[in-house]
Amino acid sequence: MLLAGGQGSRLKALTSKVAKPAVSFGGKYRIIDFVLSNCANSGINTVGVLTQYRPYLLHSYLGTGEAWNLDERGGGVAILPPYATQKGGNWYAGTADAITQNIGFLKGQDAEYTLILSGDQLYRMDYEEMLSVHKANNADLTVAVMPVDWSEASRFGIMNCASDGRIEEFEEKPAEPKSNLASMGIYIFNTDLLIKTLEEDAKDETSEHDFGKNIIPTLLADGKRLYTYQFKAYWRDVGTVASFHEANMELLGEKPAFDLYADDAPIMSNASTRPPAYIGHEGKVDDALIANGCTVLGTVKHSVISTDAYVGPRAIIKDAVLFPGARVEEGAVVVNAVMGENSVVKEGATLGDPNEETIAIGDDDVIEKKEA
């Protein structure tokens, strides 16, 4: 069950028209590609995608799930938006409520275990390994965790564990954390227990219907067997413009922090087939990721240029991310910035400043040259 309804408001202009999981990333990908690829690479063939905020582009992009080999008969991708009943309709009130409103779908799968995922994180994980740990511990719930800097621990839900990984205490954003094992918001439940707990939580009018705030503390109080699965590889929750920009920059260089193209677990995409990128005679490219369909007539340095983007003559792009269809016209400068889909920086205009915070403009936005 893939939670993909988030607005991602801290990404500001980048999510003004699309849900966070549908935001472009890394040239030809969207953020949701990472978790869907993880599912496919882990042998999962049935995924319920729970959508809510501005879902049109996300629904269109998911299609049948074929791009991620998730279109098998008897499985595949099921899109699960909020819906009206005889009692009316409600937006998802919390992470747990989103699953509760789709318990019918969950019961229809007749699965022994249920994996709960977030659609807005960047990482590569074999969920089969996590399930093996869950089974070995005879756990009721297993929570994926990863060590974070102690200085950052108070920003996360923190798991305090015994030496064997059994969770003894959960603290939501503690002022003085006892551990630096942060919850990644990735859970494996025994399905019967999940359904029972969600149905009981739905009756509690004081609950916020959230996994971290309500479901996990309830199961701990009931003495259930809760364990951690410790993850130590690359993981990013790109919640701000600065962190999103940084994650794109980490794809560059001779040894990128994250390899998009690993043969054993590739990141798959539903990007349409495009012709090769065209680099003009005066075009210059240095340490950049240039996707198919791009035209580069100016200079691009240490940047990610997505499909069908255009860089005009004498334009300069540095430390920037251009989304699909973005256009930088002749003599324009884009530095330390993120451009939304089909946005335009007009001839001679400037976007961004290397000495300021990373700036972002939204889809279809236009930046004009300022007159002296």
Secondary structure, DSSP 8 states (H G I E B T S, - for coil): -EE-----GGGGGGGSSS-GGGSEETTTEETHHHHHHHHHHTT--EEEEE--SS-HHHHHHHTTSGGGT---TT-EEEEE---EETTEE----SHHHHHHTTHHHHHHH--SEEEEEESS-EE---HHHHHHHHHHTT-SEEEEEEE--GGGGGGSEEEEE-TTSBEEEEEES-SS-S--EEEEEEEEEEHHHHHHHHHHHHH-TT----IIIIIHHHHHHTT--EEEEE--S-EE---SHHHHHHHHHTT-SSS-SS-TT-TTS------------EE-TT-EEES-EE-TT-EE-SEEES-EE-TT-EE-TT-EEES-EE-TT-EE-TT-EEESEEE-TT-EE-TT-EE--TTS--EEE-TT-EE-----
